[in-house]
Amino acid sequence: MTFRCDMNNEPLIISPVSFIELFRFGSRADKLLVTIGITCGIIAGITSTSNSVIRGKLATILIHHNSGDSKLLTKGYPYVVLDLCFAVGIFVLALFQNFLLKKACTNIISNLRIEFIKALLRQDAAWLDKQKFGVLNAELTENIDIIKDGIGEKIGMVIRGVSAVTGCCIFGIFVNWKGLLVVFGAAPISVLLISFMGRLINIATKKQLPHSEKAAAVLQEGLINVKTVQCCNGEKEIIDHYCKALQDGRKHGIMSFFWNGLFNGSIFFVLYFFYAVSF
């Protein structure tokens, strides 16, 4: 919400919960798995930055010694072995992290679905009559799937990314402080570009959403009244309505990917620009 300024002005029907409260449906074993997975992600993120230092040392050796020089293997072989060990270690840590978070996420989502069904069964008929058609189904599927995406492997990606940035800053101070200027110079501009990208993608998504809802309504109507459609030979009409709704929202969907590609390319341009200026 903080980085999406356009979302701060939108009214919330249901107040959002904190990140920690998403795990309240998990058991102690699930919380332990999440803790171990996060720890593996932190170690993997920080350790991944050491590969850049090792490869830099290896590149220096390759520059100073020719292919026929005996010192090339003597000095370069230890760095190759060390780089291989770090690579295997990072792979194992990332694999454990992904597995543990996936396992805990599956258990938590299973408990969440069960509690959601129990909560629905406790409601009276008057409350159910007030609910819009398809809302409860959307909350059971789409909203829970969003929670599943948020507390699954994406946590590991965020943790590894933050740990890698922290490790880069630490290694940069001790190895070459000039290289750290690249991060400090490019990071604020990259954050601004990502913020603008989020706003533009959100605008395109809002324009696409009514067309997607219309297409979903046509599809749902065709499935519910499948016998009526078949008896009246209305298959062609239903397909035409469905394709038209998708076609109307197609350009907005393309714009979302266009803004994503444009700003991702701009971020790399800024990064390499500061590389050129710093060195």
C-alpha positions in Angstrom: 0.0 0.0 0.0 2.9 2.4 0.7 4.5 2.0 -2.7 1.1 2.0 -4.5 0.0 5.6 -3.9 -2.9 5.2 -6.2 -4.3 2.4 -4.0 -4.2 4.6 -0.8 -7.3 6.5 -1.9 -9.4 3.5 -2.6 -12.0 2.6 0.1 -11.5 -0.9 1.6 -14.6 -3.0 2.3 -12.7 -5.3 4.6 -9.7 -4.0 6.5 -6.5 -5.8 5.5 -4.7 -8.0 7.9 -1.0 -7.9 8.8 1.5 -10.2 7.3 1.9 -12.2 10.5 -1.8 -12.8 10.9 -1.8 -14.7 7.6 -0.1 -17.6 9.4 -2.6 -17.9 12.2 -4.3 -20.8 10.5 -1.1 -22.8 10.5 0.1 -25.2 13.2 3.3 -24.9 15.2 5.0 -27.3 12.7 3.9 -25.0 9.8 5.3 -21.9 11.6 8.5 -23.8 12.2 8.8 -24.7 8.5 8.2 -21.1 7.6 10.9 -19.9 10.1 13.4 -22.4 8.7 12.5 -21.5 5.1 13.0 -17.8 5.8 16.4 -18.5 7.5 17.5 -20.5 4.4 16.4 -17.7 2.2 18.4 -15.1 4.2 21.5 -17.3 4.1 21.1 -18.0 0.3 20.6 -14.4 -0.5 23.6 -13.1 1.4 25.8 -16.0 0.1 24.8 -15.4 -3.5 26.7 -12.1 -3.5 29.9 -13.9 -2.7 29.9 -15.5 -6.1 30.4 -12.1 -7.7 33.5 -11.5 -5.6 34.9 -14.9 -6.5 34.2 -14.5 -10.2 35.8 -11.1 -10.0 39.0 -12.6 -8.5 38.9 -15.3 -11.1 38.6 -12.7 -13.9 41.6 -10.8 -12.5 43.7 -14.0 -12.7 42.6 -14.7 -16.3 43.6 -11.1 -17.2 47.1 -11.3 -15.5 48.0 -14.8 -16.8 48.0 -16.2 -20.3 46.6 -19.6 -21.3 50.0 -21.2 -21.3 51.0 -19.9 -17.8 51.3 -22.6 -15.1 50.2 -20.1 -12.5 46.8 -19.8 -14.2 45.6 -23.2 -12.9 47.5 -22.9 -9.6 45.8 -19.6 -8.7 42.5 -20.0 -10.6 41.6 -23.6 -9.6 40.8 -22.8 -5.9 38.4 -20.0 -7.0 36.7 -22.4 -9.4 36.2 -25.0 -6.7 35.1 -22.4 -4.2 32.6 -21.0 -6.7 31.2 -24.5 -7.3 30.8 -25.1 -3.6 29.0 -21.9 -3.1 26.7 -22.6 -6.1 25.8 -26.1 -4.8 25.2 -24.6 -1.3 23.0 -21.9 -2.6 21.0 -24.4 -4.8 20.4 -26.6 -1.8 19.4 -23.7 0.5 17.0 -22.3 -2.2 15.6 -25.8 -2.8 14.9 -26.3 0.9 13.5 -22.8 1.2 11.0 -23.4 -1.6 10.0 -26.8 -0.4 9.5 -25.7 3.2 7.5 -22.6 2.3 5.4 -24.6 -0.2 4.7 -27.3 2.3 3.7 -24.8 5.0 1.6 -22.8 2.6 -0.3 -25.8 1.4 -1.2 -26.8 5.0 -2.2 -23.2 5.9 -4.4 -22.8 2.8 -6.1 -26.2 3.4 -7.0 -25.1 7.0 -8.1 -21.7 5.7 -10.5 -23.3 3.2 -12.0 -25.6 5.9 -12.5 -22.6 8.3 -14.1 -20.6 5.5 -16.6 -23.4 4.7 -17.4 -23.7 8.5 -18.0 -20.0 8.7 -20.4 -20.2 5.8 -22.3 -23.1 7.3 -22.8 -21.1 10.5 -24.6 -18.3 8.7 -28.4 -18.1 8.4 -30.5 -18.0 5.2 -31.1 -14.2 5.5 -27.4 -13.4 5.4 -26.9 -15.8 2.4 -29.7 -14.1 0.5 -28.0 -10.7 0.8 -24.8 -11.9 -0.8 -24.3 -11.3 -4.5 -24.1 -14.2 -6.8 -20.6 -15.5 -7.2 -19.1 -13.4 -4.4 -18.7 -16.3 -2.0 -17.3 -18.5 -4.7 -14.7 -15.8 -5.6 -13.7 -15.4 -2.0 -13.3 -19.2 -1.7 -11.1 -19.5 -4.8 -9.6 -16.2 -6.0 -9.0 -14.5 -2.7 -7.6 -17.6 -1.1 -5.4 -18.2 -4.2 -4.0 -14.6 -3.7 -3.1 -15.5 -0.1 -1.5 -18.7 -1.4 0.6 -16.7 -3.8 1.5 -14.2 -1.1 2.7 -16.6 1.6 4.3 -19.2 -0.7 7.5 -19.1 -2.7 7.1 -15.3 -3.3 8.2 -14.8 0.3 11.4 -16.6 -0.5 11.9 -14.4 -3.6 11.5 -11.2 -1.6 13.7 -12.4 1.3 16.5 -13.6 -1.1 16.3 -10.3 -3.0 16.5 -8.2 0.2 19.3 -10.3 1.6 21.2 -10.1 -1.7 21.0 -6.3 -1.7 22.2 -6.2 1.9 25.0 -8.6 1.1 26.0 -6.6 -1.9 26.2 -3.4 0.2 28.3 -5.2 2.8 30.7 -6.8 0.3 30.8 -3.5 -1.7 32.1 -1.5 1.3 34.9 -4.0 1.9 35.8 -4.9 -1.7 35.3 -1.7 -3.7 33.4 1.3 -2.4 33.1 2.8 -5.9 31.0 -0.2 -7.0 28.6 0.6 -4.1 28.0 4.0 -5.7 26.3 2.2 -8.6 23.7 0.7 -6.2 23.1 4.0 -4.3 22.8 5.9 -7.6 20.6 3.5 -9.5 18.4 2.3 -6.6 16.3 5.5 -6.0 15.6 5.9 -9.8 14.7 2.2 -10.1 12.2 2.6 -7.2 10.6 5.6 -9.0 10.4 3.7 -12.2 8.8 0.7 -10.5 6.3 3.0 -8.8 5.3 4.6 -12.1 5.1 1.1 -13.7 2.8 0.0 -11.0 0.5 2.9 -11.5 0.3 2.6 -15.3 -0.3 -1.2 -15.0 -3.0 -0.6 -12.5 -4.7 1.9 -14.8 -4.6 -0.6 -17.7 -5.8 -3.4 -15.4 -8.8 -1.3 -14.2 -9.7 -0.6 -17.8 -9.4 -4.3 -18.7 -11.3 -5.5 -15.6 -14.9 -4.7 -16.8 -14.3 -6.5 -20.1 -13.0 -9.5 -18.2 -16.0 -9.5 -15.9 -18.3 -9.3 -18.8 -16.6 -12.2 -20.5 -16.8 -14.2 -17.3 -20.5 -13.4 -17.0 -21.2 -14.5 -20.5 -19.3 -17.7 -19.9 -21.1 -18.4 -16.6 -24.5 -17.7 -18.2 -23.7 -20.1 -21.0 -22.6 -22.9 -18.6 -25.6 -22.4 -16.3 -28.1 -22.3 -19.2 -26.3 -24.9 -21.3 -29.5 -26.8 -22.1 -31.4 -23.7 -23.1 -28.5 -22.5 -25.3 -28.3 -25.9 -27.0 -32.1 -26.1 -27.6 -32.1 -22.6 -29.2 -28.9 -23.2 -31.2 -27.4 -20.2 -29.4 -23.8 -21.6 -29.2 -22.6 -19.3 -32.0 -24.1 -16.2 -30.3 -22.6 -17.1 -26.9 -19.2 -17.6 -28.5 -19.5 -14.3 -30.4 -20.4 -12.4 -27.2 -17.6 -14.0 -25.3 -15.0 -13.3 -28.0 -16.2 -9.7 -28.4 -15.8 -9.1 -24.6 -12.2 -10.5 -24.7 -11.4 -8.6 -27.9 -12.5 -5.3 -26.3 -10.2 -5.8 -23.3 -7.3 -7.1 -25.3 -5.7 -3.8 -26.0 -5.7 -2.9 -22.3 -4.1 -6.3 -21.5 -1.4 -5.6 -24.1 -0.7 -2.2 -22.6 0.0 -3.9 -19.2 2.7 -6.0 -20.7 4.0 -3.0 -22.7 4.5 -0.9 -19.6 6.1 -3.8 -17.9 8.7 -4.4 -20.6 9.3 -0.6 -21.1 10.1 0.1 -17.5 12.1 -3.1 -17.0 14.3 -2.1 -19.9 14.5 1.4 -18.4 15.7 0.0 -15.1 18.6 -1.9 -16.9 19.4 1.3 -18.8 19.8 3.3 -15.6 21.9 0.5 -14.0 24.3 0.3 -16.9 24.4 4.1 -17.2 25.6 4.4 -13.6 28.1 1.6 -14.3 29.6 3.8 -17.1 29.6 6.9 -15.0 31.2 5.3 -12.0 34.0 3.5 -13.9 
